[in-house]
């Protein structure tokens, strides 16, 4: 549970505004290579025939990249009203909550969202209800609670995940894990530095640009060489209904 001082930053059905707005905008502008890579990884099991939903679409950064990369325009679920306006302006079909979703999907993906939800198992059960019988769920979440820092508090994270913990929660929600690995091994150490040195309260835009163009490609190379099975800043996991 985040520090009590961060309660106002947490999203819920009553408090839908997201605390990390500037982080989302900075990611969209300065982490383009990273964002494209995340979408490619999340879309690993997707096909052009799939109906797709993004759970927690934010300002549409990944939804636009998903459409550009796969040719499929995802529907979007987003509880923040201001973000929904942006998504609608970008011509995405958008839902404000799970209850308003009127169909089921072949593929549901979500990036850096589940950690913002206090009862994440309940959220996973809700997602399961939106998934077709043989559909696939792809999740990308922050890893290792030992990296939990002031930055996590600032953007309203309840937790970071361990692979076994996440697999157990998926199991409790009625899923079976198909594949799981870490991602962005160098990012693990960057997150550790933030924890040890303290979060300055604002992203360094120059630092994000350097990370995107120089550091992340090296990190992705190390991941491919096997580091993804050892550690990383994030967890990438795929699951289907039991």
Protein Blocks (a to p, Z undefined) as FASTA:
>chain_A
ZZfklmmmpccfklmccfklmmmmmmmmmmmmmmmmmmmmmmmmgcfkbccddehjlnom
mmmmmmmmnopacddddfblklmmmmmmnopacdfbfklpcbdcfbdcdehklmmpmblm
lmmmmmmmmpcfklccdddddehjklpcfklmmnopabdcdfklmmmmmmmnopacfbdc
dehjllmmmmmmmmmnopehiacfklmmmmmmmmmmmmmmmmmnommmmgcfbdcddddd
ZZ
